[in-house]
Amino acid sequence: MEQDFSLLGLNKYDMKAYESLVRLGKSTATKISKDSGVPYGKIYETLSSLERKGLVITIAGDVKKFV
């Protein structure tokens, strides 16, 4: 049964990406996209949305990672 997280301000892609990050720990956008099913073309927008909501931290480096 799929839950409705719209009351928390999360859309479907936000929730899928967040759940993947919880499972994966620190990870790249590519891995999060593949694990979550969020299209790669939407993953950075989704991760940015989660960061604005205080749910994700971006770690700068040669390859940007998220936690």
N, C-alpha and C positions, 0 to 999 in steps of 0.2 A: 504494500500500500504506500503510495507516494504522499508525502506530507506537504502541506502548504506553508512555506516559509515567507510568504509575502508580508505577513505581519511583522516579521523581523527586518523587512526591507531587502530581502534577498530574492532574486529571480532564480529560475531553473539553472542557468549557467553558473551563477554565483554559488549555489548550493553544491552542484556537482564538483566544481573546482575546489571548494572548501573541503568537502569530504575527501577528495583525493589528497589534498595537502595534509590532512590529519593522518591518512594512511601512509603517505610517502615520507613525511617529514620534509626537510630542506630539499628542494627540487627545482628543476628547470621548467620553463614554460612548456617546452616540447613534451617532457614526461608527464606533466600535469594534464596537458591537452589529451595525450594518448590514453592516460589512465581514466580520465573523467568523461571523455566523449565530447568535451566542449571543442567545437571546431577551432583549429589553430588560428584562423583569421579573427576569432573572437576572444582568444585566451588572454591577450595582454589587456584588452579593455575590461575583461572580467576580473583579472587580478588587480588592476588599478582600482576598480570599484570596491573590491574587498579591502584593499589597502586604505582607501578613503573611509571605510567603515571601521577601521581599526582591527580587522581580522587577519590581515596579512602584512608581513614586513618584507621589503625588497632588500636583498643583499647585493650590492654592486660588486662587480669584478669583471674579468674577461668574459665570463658567461654569467649573466644575471640570474640569481637564484631567489626563490621565494620560500618563506617559512611562516 
